[in-house]
Each structure stands twice: as C-alpha cells, then as structure tokens.
Amino acid sequence: MILRKATTADLPQFAPIFQAIVAAGETYAYPEDLSNAEIGGLWLEGPPGRCVMAVDSEGTVLGSARMGPNRPGRGAHIATASFMVAPAAQGRGIGRRLGEEAVRWAREKGYSGMQFNAVVETNRAAVHLWQSLGFAVMTTIPEAFAHPTLGRVGLHVMYQALPSGDADRVARTAGRQE
C-alpha cells in the first residue's frame, strides 16, 4: 500500500467509497446525495491541512484520510482528521496506516494535540483502533448520531496530546500555505 497526496483526479475512484460509507449510515452524518464535486469540496483538505489516498500497486484507491487544524484561529494548535476505507478493503490495516500517518503528520507540523470530534460509539473497530494509537475518549455526547438500525447512539470526542508539538508555530502558520 502506498500513501500519496490526494488530487481531484482521485474523485472518480474515491466518490463511490464515500457514497457507500455514507449510505451505510453507521459512521458519518454527511448527506447521501452529494455529487463528486461536492464530495471533493468536503473531503479534499487543502493547506494548511492535507488529504492522502491509500492506493494499491495498481493505483486503486483503498482509503483516504484528511487532516488539518481542528478549528481556525485560537483552536488551530489542535489537529483533527477523518478517515474512510473502502468497504472491500476493511480489515487489512489500511485504517491503522492512515491513522499513524495522520498522527505523524500532526506531530511533524507542530500541533500540540489531535482531536476527533465525532467517533460513533458503536463503531467499535474505530474506537479500538484510535485507542491503540493513543487516543482517549474524553466524553460521549448521548444520542448525537442517528444510526440506521440502532437508533440514536452516542458520539465520542477522542483526544491525544502530542507533546512534541510546537503550538505557537502552528498558530502562526495555520492560515498560510506551507
């Protein structure tokens, strides 16, 4: 598996992955009727963040991660990230590799921590993965996600401190391209 910078040329392969995951209704609250261009606008994170695609040796998109500041301005020292792995490629370590890359990138860029704002509590594989990568559940918002079969379930806010982060540098450069 190769991780590389995402481009708009990836949308024809990535959009069906995004649509399948959103349509399943178990992990993301995005609308289901988005065009490829709208998906690109939501997912293809630009500077100061980034978006990567996980591809196999033939260039087939297996998954993606987007990462960047959690909030602008006074919140720009904390990173966030989102991840999607193609349903057919799940269980092969792609999510772990994308998660490791997001944490590595956030440390390299000097963020002082990384926050996931909305991890569905019933997504046990993701919760376990993020905990194994050093994230902790800070709180759970009850009934914040409308699961298609389980009804309303909680959303975890997860966090990891990145002690090597340089929060001042991140705050100064968050609005600029690097």
Secondary structure in CASP SS format (residue, H / E / C, confidence):
PFRMAT SS
TARGET T0000
AUTHOR 0000-0000-0000
METHOD secondary structure of the structure
MODEL  1
M C 1.00
I E 1.00
L E 1.00
R E 1.00
K E 1.00
A C 1.00
T C 1.00
T H 1.00
A H 1.00
D H 1.00
L H 1.00
P H 1.00
Q H 1.00
F H 1.00
A H 1.00
P H 1.00
I H 1.00
F H 1.00
Q H 1.00
A H 1.00
I H 1.00
V H 1.00
A H 1.00
A H 1.00
G C 1.00
E C 1.00
T C 1.00
Y C 1.00
A C 1.00
Y C 1.00
P C 1.00
E C 1.00
D C 1.00
L C 1.00
S C 1.00
N H 1.00
A H 1.00
E H 1.00
I H 1.00
G H 1.00
G H 1.00
L H 1.00
W H 1.00
L C 1.00
E C 1.00
G C 1.00
P C 1.00
P C 1.00
G C 1.00
R E 1.00
C E 1.00
V E 1.00
M E 1.00
A E 1.00
V E 1.00
D C 1.00
S C 1.00
E C 1.00
G C 1.00
T C 1.00
V E 1.00
L E 1.00
G E 1.00
S E 1.00
A E 1.00
R E 1.00
M E 1.00
G E 1.00
P E 1.00
N C 1.00
R C 1.00
P C 1.00
G H 1.00
R H 1.00
G H 1.00
A C 1.00
H C 1.00
I E 1.00
A E 1.00
T E 1.00
A E 1.00
S E 1.00
F E 1.00
M E 1.00
V E 1.00
A C 1.00
P H 1.00
A H 1.00
A H 1.00
Q C 1.00
G C 1.00
R C 1.00
G C 1.00
I H 1.00
G H 1.00
R H 1.00
R H 1.00
L H 1.00
G H 1.00
E H 1.00
E H 1.00
A H 1.00
V H 1.00
R H 1.00
W H 1.00
A H 1.00
R H 1.00
E H 1.00
K H 1.00
G C 1.00
Y C 1.00
S C 1.00
G E 1.00
M E 1.00
Q E 1.00
F E 1.00
N E 1.00
A E 1.00
V E 1.00
V E 1.00
E C 1.00
T C 1.00
N C 1.00
R H 1.00
A H 1.00
A H 1.00
V H 1.00
H H 1.00
L H 1.00
W H 1.00
Q H 1.00
S H 1.00
L C 1.00
G C 1.00
F C 1.00
A E 1.00
V E 1.00
M E 1.00
T E 1.00
T E 1.00
I E 1.00
P E 1.00
E E 1.00
A E 1.00
F E 1.00
A E 1.00
H E 1.00
P C 1.00
T C 1.00
L C 1.00
G E 1.00
R E 1.00
V E 1.00
G E 1.00
L E 1.00
H E 1.00
V E 1.00
M E 1.00
Y E 1.00
Q E 1.00
A E 1.00
L C 1.00
P C 1.00
S C 1.00
G C 1.00
D C 1.00
A H 1.00
D H 1.00
R H 1.00
V H 1.00
A H 1.00
R H 1.00
T H 1.00
A C 1.00
G C 1.00
R C 1.00
Q C 1.00
E C 1.00
END
